[in-house]
Amino acid sequence: MDEYQQTTALETPAPAHPSAAPPRSTPPADEPVVPPPPRRSRTGWLWLAVLAIAAVALYFYWPNIKGNKSGTAAQGGADKKGGRGALPPVVAVKSTRGNIGVYYTGLGAVTPIYTVTLKSRVDGELMSVHYKEGDIVHKGDLLIEIDPRPYQVALTQAEGTLLKDQATLDNARIDLKRYETLLTQNAVPEQQLATQKATVAQDEGVVKTDQGLIDAAKLNLVYSKITSPIDGRVGLRLVDPGNIVHAADTNGLLVITQIQPISVIFTIAEDQLPAVLTRYRAGQRLEVDAFTRDGKTRIAQGYLSTIDNEIDQSTGTLKLRAQFNNQGYELFPNQFVNARLLVQEKTSVVLLPTTAIQRNTNTTYVYLIKPDSTVTVRNITIGTTEGDQSEITSGLNPGDQVVMTGVDKLTEGAKVRVSKGGAGKSQAGGGAPAGVGGAETDQETAQPASGSQRGPGGQQGPNAPGAHHGTHSTQKAQGAQ
């Protein structure tokens, strides 16, 4: 069996390789042999394209590579200069002595002192309108005219009736004098004289009634011309000319609101009332500032004019009215504003930017920079806070320098060095408050873990969970140099 398999294998020809070239025919001896054309190399073109792309990339990215190398070298030099464990620079600020106000803030609405809805007091056709919507009008200005002709006719009729009745009265008075003379001569009975006296009194009443009708007709003529009762701004027209208006109409013809002066009605808590009431009854003029909704822009400044007579039991607040001159029409009726009532002005107190104050669960403190260029944790007490300034009632003196930013890297007793070139720079916007300067630490000891730092009283410091910092931003080294 094995011999048969070997014999079969020897007899079976090997299959031709698919890539093997076909056998070439031998040319005749008398024909010249033509050499095959040379094949072009594709590998050379591929390398040429790769070299071109590399050259372009090197042209564009070489400046960045060079800059990165320079920055790395500079940073390495700075690290060597600052010593091992150098921290990023921090910003320091000095406490100052100044004034700060005690404000009560409440949400309020701009309310005109006078708002008038004009209505017609006579019936008739609206003939003409003498104003434009939104105009500023003054007291006594003619605004609307209603057809006066019916009332002019009524006046003429009343005047004619008066003349007739006046003549009757005059005749009755002449008869009365005649009867009085005849009575002295016993020519007429006394009863006739009494009757004539009653006739005269009756005619006098008729004449007086006629005079009242005349006055009523004249008054209707006055009512047919509607004038402005106050100074203010006219709103949108509610009735157009040509319409018939009636005195019984519920809707008015137009609305006028007083703009100058104008008031703001706002609320304060009932707990804040005693301080306000004491100064108000003493005759002190309390200033009120009107701010926009976000509380960043002051719109106008006025004074407290009225205090309401009762506290709202449902909210525990009291309404106050502040009056503003509104010369530039900054305040608009029904506008929502934040009213800030100045109750007290504290003078010559120690002030510190609020961002420099640190807090934890138990205490409020700052990182004080001592004369030997080390930092220490100093407990402080905060009084009034207004805007970005806070009153320090205890713990700091004017001129003390504390760390404002970069406190995350500080520990008790850390060595610091105030950077002279950092003065006048702030974290954002490019303008720092007075006394702000850059400071960088120069610790010789390694930083402990954040969880191991302790603040005043053995509590966890600013790096501990739950500690609140005035700011968490840290300036870069290049920005403070």
Secondary structure, DSSP 8 states (H G I E B T S, - for coil): -HHHHHHHHHHS-----TT---------TTS----------HHHHHHHHHHHHHHHHHHHHHHHHHHHHHHHHHHHHHHHHH-TT----EEEEE-EEEEEEEEEEEEEEEE-S-EEEE--SS-EEEEEE---TT-EE-TT-EEEEE--HHHHHHHHHHHHHHHHHHHHHHHHHHHHHHHHHHHHTT-S-HHHHHHHHHHHHHHHHHHHHHHHHHHHHHHHHHHTEEE-SSSEEE---SS-TT-EE-TT-SS-SEEEE--SSEEEEEEEEGGGHHHHHHHHHTT---EEEEE-TTS-SEEEEEEEEEE-SS-BTTTTEEEEEEEE--TT--S-TT-EEEEEEEEEEEEEEEEEEGGG-EE-SS-EEEEEE-TTSBEEEEE-EEEEEETTEEEEEES--TT-EEEEE-GGG--TT-BEEEEGGGTT--SSSS---TT-EEEEE--SS----GGG-B-GGG-B-TTSTT-B-S------HHHH-
